[in-house]
Amino acid sequence: MTEPIVKPRRKNPLLRTRLPTSPPRARSRASHGFTRAAAEGRFMLQRCGACGTFCYPARDACPACLSADLVFADAPRRGALLSETTLHVPADVHFRERAPWRVGLVAMECGPTLVAHLHADCEEGQPVVMSFQLDKSGQAVAFAHPERETPNMADDRQWREMTADPKFRRVLVTNGRSIVGQEAVAALKAAGASIVFVGVAEPWKPFRGEDALRAIEGVQIVPLDIGDEKSVADLAADIGGKVDILVNTTEHVRAGGLLDRQGTSVVRDEIDQSYLGFVHLAQAFGPAMRMRGSDGVNSAAAWVNILSVYALVNWPAFGAYSASQAACLSLSHSLRAELRPGGVKVVNVFTGPLDIDWFQTVPPPKVAPRVVASSIVSALKRGLEDVFVGDVAEDIRQRLAANPKAIERELGA
Amino acid sequence: MQSSVRTPYDRVVMAVPVTIPYVRYSIESAQWWIGRALKALVDGAGIAPRDIDGFCVSSFTAGLDSGVGLTQHFGLCVRWLDTIPLGGASAIAALRKAARAVQAGDARIVACVAGDTNHVDSFRYTLENFSRFNQDAVYPYGAGGANGSFALIARNYMRMFGARREDFGKIAVAQRSNALRNPDALMKAPLTLEQYMSARPIADPIHLFDCVMPCAGAEAFLVMGEDVAASLKLPAVKILSTIERHNAFGDDPVQVRGGWTMDIGELYTMAGVKPDDIDFVQTYDDYPVISMMQFEDLGFCRKGEGPDFVRQHDLTIDGSFPHNTSGGQLSVGQAGAGGAYLGVVEAMRQVLGQAGPTQVKDARIGLASGFGMINYDRGLASGAAILAGPGS
């Protein structure tokens, strides 16, 4: 049984912060099929297109028939734990300071045997359920869970290394005026976040939902105008050392593309708010988060962006907005690489049009802000990296994978 | 499993067993260690380096150099060359290839050498870069290295066949007692079963004295025609039979047997001997559980009887079943690929009557085996050879 984690005490500012170390990072190119699966929370194995054999580790030819037609396919998650060991003297720094560490051999019902990290409640000889997770190096690893829910399951020490669970962590939500921001605050508090800082520009101006926000225990409203570099830097100077999860709920949506707009002022606003706002936040909060990636139970763990799914392919009806989102998406990949040495995840939550005023004229289906909020929490708890929320986002993702040219023409029709 | 009729190793022999005594850490390179071994080979045989026309080398730490680079390094001009990266199976594989090359006339004198250095950080480097499957799917899981992988195999074996830690301990303790008679063994202190049992855990059920100590060193021998050995007046070792197998029993969910099992009939048939005729055995002892597995797979008892076999035998030099008479890797040290050669070179000394303080009385026929390359979840390479002295 898993012991529940205890709320960390206030940090002694005189103590040295333990620096983050990375688990082994090197992988073959083929192996990144698991990285993709882990990023989205899928369990995929290579399967031979010719003979149907599932194989593992990642190969470039089928070990049963030598076909090169190996594709990553969703695979049954069940297996049995054949043998386990507890490593007391690992060879590298990362695991040495986390020892003892438990791993095992799992025979999958679909065939292959996987070396896996073990949840503490897995028992030898018993069935387990597998997932691929992104470890602190950002690479995929196989993780074995007990078949049935066990008490305090999410508090398992090895599991928590794979996730960015909000429990006992301190969160900054950057925009408390937006409905998505307010829903995110409520969901994160409900998930056990110890403090949620909520950024509000010009906080003396009242806003809808303010009373409800202030009524939640552990919520602190802080002044933050992310378009203003100094405002962001001031807040980071104040709370930057205790932001474990940053949720960027910046929302700046305007309709239109290029030809029906006069001049660049609207475009400039979009870039200032979405793109430069992201830059300001990253430069102010990123370095401290990267330093605090191994800082105990409430280590820095994740950076969450809420992006329009039209970051992936332009929707001319909101053409300039789509482009600003594409810029943010590209920047998020840079941030992901730069935060990786700290073991801090960058989670991109892609949504279709939200059910908010700025998408008033867009026909349904639209995404309820509450659903975005619960997707954020679920992504953090499961340790995901790319999340698609709602039917439109999923539709765009699939069409883009099927034929990027078709979706370009169809969105522009 | 069909058995083929194999050409005997007629008029091909091994000579000049060489060990360059090990050190725990060395600031020298692998090339330095391999060079010392080559020098000992030519000095021992009374030949010049130019007389070596075949070269077979194994090393984990020679950096960018394969065999061909090493020919220039050592000034060897050879007409037959091989680089064997099979870890603990390298010596058996080297012997097999070299013997056939000599038999076919492709080479006259082949130097088979394994040498590795051990810098303070080189073992971790080897672990990190061992194989693609290891890098993708093993090392990121706690960075346990071979200890972690063999722990999973050992635990499964214990549960399936009722082996106890005491049984593994008996193997390790007997080897230590053998090693105390070998001046070149790195382990100099006696080991009791109590010390073995109370050692600190490394990766359950693997504890400290189940693990080999990585070190620097080199081992080597020559393969040549019987006539060449006679003309050089070198005591010669006969090769009665050999086997080699890779990636056997891939469908076993956890490794409980090695590739020897597939070829064991051929090993004894070709040699014309039975397990009872073997005077001593040198197993590949990266972990005692693997030695126990070899007692079964090499035909000394049936599968699952390894624990009982160990309980019923005295495994020391003067015992009922002399095993790893030099002390084995567990007590001499594991000099990288040299670990593959340790048992083969000691077997040569035994059948030649040159083993000195570790000599088994009247040793005529011996078996040496190799095991290597835990590429993913199991050791893939296995091999064995039955060797005999000149009088047999």
Interface residues (C-beta under 8 A of the other chain):
Chain A: P23 P24 R25 A26 R27 S28 S31 Y56 P57 A58 P63 L82 S83 E84 T85 T86 L87 H88 V89 P90 A91 D92 H94 F95 R96 W101 R102 V103 G104 L105 A107 T113 L114 V115 A116 H117 D135 S137 Q139 V141 A142
Chain B: F123 R124 L127 E128 R132 F133 Q135 D136 A137 V138 Y139 P140 Y141 G142 A143 G144 G145 N147 G148 S149 A151 L152 I153 R155 N156 R159 R200 P201 I202 A203 D204 P205 I206 G250 P253 V254 Y376 D377
